[in-house]
Amino acid sequence: MDLNQDKKKEIQFIGLVSMLGNSAMQAMGKVANPFNGKIEKNMETAKVSIDLLEILEEKTKGNLTQNEQKTLELLLTNLRLNYADEIKKPAAEKDDKKEQEKK
């Protein structure tokens, strides 16, 4: 495989993990849904996206470039911290946010 093909595959891999990461952030209510502009929260969906990235990390261990591995590690760390932050939020704060979204 030539260098250009390797670089293309690296870019595609990083794009894939970025899509899963963006999906998780959207599901955590951290970014708006690009289709309707609304903040929507579904922690189960967020967890599925994070779990998929963890499986990808496990299954590709030792087969990634340094850039791919670092990108995946940093993304998973960020997602895990954000997920933990959202899970720990008090119910009242979550209810207030839902009321604001309805307006």
N, C-alpha and C positions, 0 to 999 in steps of 0.2 A: 504494500500500500504506500502511496506517495505521501509526502508531507502535506499537500493540500487536502487530500482525502482525510488524513488524520485530524487536521485542524477543523475540517467541516464536521466530522463526527464529534469532536469536542464541543463545538458550538451547538450542535444539535442536542447533545446530552445536557449541557448547561441550560438550554432552552426548555428541555423536558422537565428538569428538576425545578426550574423557575416557574413553569406553568403549575406544577403541583403545589409549589410554595405559595403562589398567588391565590390558588384555589383555597388553600388552608387559611390564608389571611382574610380572604373575603368571607369565608364561613365563620371566622371568629368575629366578624363585624369590624375589622380593622380597616378595610377598604370597601368602597361602594361596589355594588354589582355593576359591571360595565354596560349591561343591557338596559337596566332601568334606573341607574343612578342612585338606588336606595341601599342603605346599610341593612344587611340581613345577617342574622346570626343563627348558626346551626352548629353547635359544638360537636355533635356526632360526625357531621361531614368533615369538619376540621380534623378531627382525630383520624378519620379514614385516610385523608391526604397525608398526614404526618406518618401514619403507619406504613403507607405505600413508599414513602421516601426512606423510611428505616429499612424496609425490605430491600429496596433498591441498593441502599448502602451496604447491607449485608451480602447481597448476591454479587455485587461488583467489586467487593474488597480485593485489592491487589491487582485489579484490572483497569484502574482509572489513572489518568494523568494527574500530576500534582495539582494542577489548576482545577480539574474536575473534582478531585477529592476534597480540596479546601473549600470549594464552592458548596458542595453538598454538606460538609460538616458545619460551615457557618450558617447555612440556611436552616438546617435541622436545629441547631442551637437557638437561633432566633425564634423559630416556630415553637419549640418546646417552652421557651421562656414566656412567650406571648400566650400560649395555651394555658400555662400554669397561672399566669396573671388573670386571665379571663375566668378560669374555674374558681379562683379564690375571691372574686368580687362578691360582695354581699348581695343578697337577693333584692334589697331595696334599690341599690344602685342599678341593677339590671332592669328593674321595673321602671325606674325613672327614664332610662335610656329608651325603653320601648315606647313610653308615652311621648317622648320627644320625636321619635321616628314617625309616629302616627300623625303628627301635626304638619 
